[in-house]
Amino acid sequence: MMSEIRDDNTGSTVQPRPAVEVPVADLEARQAIAEAQQLGLPPPKFSALNPRFLAVFASISALMFLAGLDSSVLSTALPLISNEYNNTNLYAWVINSYLIASTLMIPISAQLSELMGRKNLLLLSVSIFLFGSILSGCSTSMAMLVAFRAVQGLGAGPISRSVVSSRVTSCPLATVASSTECWVS
C-alpha cells in the first residue's frame, strides 16, 4: 500500500504514482529532446540515417573489424615468424594468449563500463590494444610476442563487448532492430 503525500499548495492528500521503468535508450532520447527545447532548438530526429548514428555505427564496425582481423590474421604469418625466431615451441601460444586474454576481459569489462562509462572504457581498450600491437611489432623473441599478444587481448576483449553495447544504446529502441539488421547482414 502506498503512503499518501500532502500537497503543500492545496493541503489535500495526493496518491504518488508508482515508479515505471523506462528503457535507457528512451531516457536518452527524452533527455536529448529536453536539452534541445531548453536551448530553443528543434528536437533531434532519431533514425538509422542520422549522421551521428552513422558515425557511431561506422566507427564501432571498424573497431570490431580490427579486433576480429587481429585474432585471425596472425595465423598466416606465424610460420614465418616462428622460423625467424627459431622457436616453434610457443607457436600455439601466440594465438592462444590473445584469445584467452580477450575472453577473460569480456566479463570484467561489464563491471568496468559501469565504473568508467562505456565511452571511457572503449577509449582505454583501444589504447591498450594499440599499445599491445606496437609492442608485438617490436618483439624480438617468441616469448615477448606471446606476452605482448596477451596485452593486445586485454584491450580486444572490452572492445568487442563495448561495441555491442554501444551499438544497442546509441539509438532509441525503435531503431535497434534496424541497426542489428545492418550489423548482421
C-alpha positions in Angstrom: 0.0 0.0 0.0 1.3 3.4 -1.0 1.6 6.2 1.6 -0.3 9.4 1.0 1.6 12.6 0.3 0.2 16.0 1.3 0.3 18.7 -1.4 1.9 21.9 0.0 -0.2 24.2 -2.2 -3.7 22.9 -1.6 -3.3 20.9 1.6 -5.0 17.9 0.1 -3.6 14.4 0.0 -2.3 13.0 -3.2 -1.5 9.4 -4.1 2.0 9.1 -5.5 2.4 7.5 -8.9 4.2 4.1 -9.0 7.7 4.2 -10.5 7.8 3.0 -14.1 10.9 1.6 -15.6 11.8 3.3 -18.9 14.4 1.8 -21.2 17.8 3.6 -21.2 17.6 4.5 -24.9 14.2 6.1 -24.4 15.5 8.1 -21.5 18.4 9.3 -23.6 16.0 10.3 -26.3 13.9 12.2 -23.9 16.9 13.9 -22.4 18.1 15.0 -25.8 14.7 16.4 -26.7 14.5 18.2 -23.3 18.0 19.7 -23.9 17.1 20.8 -27.4 13.9 22.5 -26.0 15.9 24.3 -23.3 18.3 25.6 -26.0 15.5 26.6 -28.3 16.5 24.1 -30.9 14.2 21.7 -32.8 14.1 18.2 -31.3 16.6 15.8 -32.8 15.4 13.2 -35.2 16.3 9.6 -34.4 16.7 7.4 -37.4 19.1 5.0 -38.9 20.2 7.7 -41.4 21.1 10.2 -38.6 24.7 11.3 -39.2 25.5 10.7 -35.5 24.2 7.2 -35.7 26.1 6.6 -39.0 29.3 7.9 -37.5 29.0 5.7 -34.4 28.0 2.7 -36.5 31.0 3.1 -38.8 33.5 3.6 -36.1 32.3 0.7 -34.0 32.2 -1.5 -37.1 35.8 -0.6 -37.9 36.8 -1.4 -34.3 35.2 -4.8 -34.4 36.7 -5.5 -37.8 40.2 -4.6 -36.4 39.8 -6.8 -33.3 38.4 -9.7 -35.4 41.1 -9.3 -38.0 43.9 -9.3 -35.4 42.6 -12.5 -33.9 42.9 -14.3 -37.3 45.5 -12.6 -39.5 48.5 -13.8 -37.5 47.8 -17.4 -38.3 49.0 -16.9 -41.9 52.2 -15.1 -40.9 53.0 -17.2 -37.8 55.0 -19.9 -39.5 57.4 -17.4 -40.9 57.7 -15.5 -37.6 58.4 -18.7 -35.6 61.0 -19.7 -38.2 62.7 -16.3 -37.9 62.8 -16.6 -34.1 63.9 -20.3 -34.4 61.3 -21.2 -31.8 58.3 -23.4 -32.7 57.5 -24.4 -29.1 55.4 -21.3 -28.5 53.7 -21.3 -31.9 50.2 -22.0 -30.5 50.6 -19.7 -27.5 50.9 -16.7 -29.8 47.3 -17.0 -30.8 46.0 -18.6 -27.6 47.4 -15.9 -25.3 45.4 -13.3 -27.3 42.2 -15.3 -27.3 42.5 -16.2 -23.6 43.2 -12.6 -22.5 40.4 -11.2 -24.6 37.9 -13.8 -23.4 39.0 -13.2 -19.8 38.3 -9.4 -20.2 34.8 -9.7 -21.6 33.0 -10.2 -18.2 35.4 -7.9 -16.4 34.7 -5.2 -18.9 31.0 -5.2 -17.9 31.8 -4.0 -14.4 34.5 -1.6 -15.7 32.0 0.0 -18.0 29.7 0.6 -15.0 32.5 2.3 -13.2 34.2 4.2 -16.0 31.4 4.6 -18.6 31.2 2.9 -22.0 33.0 5.6 -23.9 35.9 5.9 -21.5 36.3 2.1 -21.4 36.2 1.9 -25.2 38.9 4.6 -25.5 41.1 2.9 -22.8 40.6 -0.5 -24.5 41.6 0.9 -27.9 44.7 2.4 -26.3 45.7 -0.8 -24.7 45.0 -2.7 -27.9 47.2 -0.3 -30.0 49.9 -0.3 -27.3 49.9 -4.1 -27.4 50.1 -4.0 -31.2 53.1 -1.7 -31.2 54.8 -3.9 -28.6 54.0 -7.0 -30.7 55.6 -5.4 -33.7 58.7 -4.6 -31.7 59.1 -8.0 -30.1 62.5 -9.8 -30.6 61.5 -13.3 -29.4 58.6 -15.6 -29.3 58.2 -15.2 -25.6 57.9 -11.5 -26.0 55.4 -11.9 -28.8 53.3 -14.2 -26.6 53.3 -11.7 -23.7 52.6 -8.7 -26.0 49.8 -10.6 -27.8 48.2 -11.1 -24.3 48.4 -7.3 -23.7 46.7 -6.9 -27.1 44.0 -9.3 -26.0 43.4 -7.4 -22.8 42.4 -4.5 -25.0 40.4 -6.5 -27.5 38.0 -8.1 -25.0 36.4 -4.9 -23.8 36.4 -3.6 -27.4 34.1 -6.5 -28.5 31.8 -6.0 -25.5 31.7 -2.2 -25.8 31.0 -2.4 -29.5 27.8 -4.5 -28.9 26.6 -2.3 -26.0 27.3 0.9 -27.9 25.5 -0.3 -31.0 22.4 -1.1 -28.9 22.4 2.1 -26.8 23.4 4.6 -29.5 19.9 4.8 -30.8 16.3 4.6 -29.4 14.7 1.2 -29.0 12.6 1.7 -32.2 15.7 1.7 -34.3 17.7 -1.0 -32.6 16.2 -3.7 -34.8 17.3 -1.9 -38.0 20.8 -1.4 -36.6 21.0 -5.0 -35.8 19.8 -5.9 -39.2 22.5 -3.8 -40.8 25.1 -5.3 -38.4 24.2 -8.9 -39.2 23.8 -8.5 -43.0 
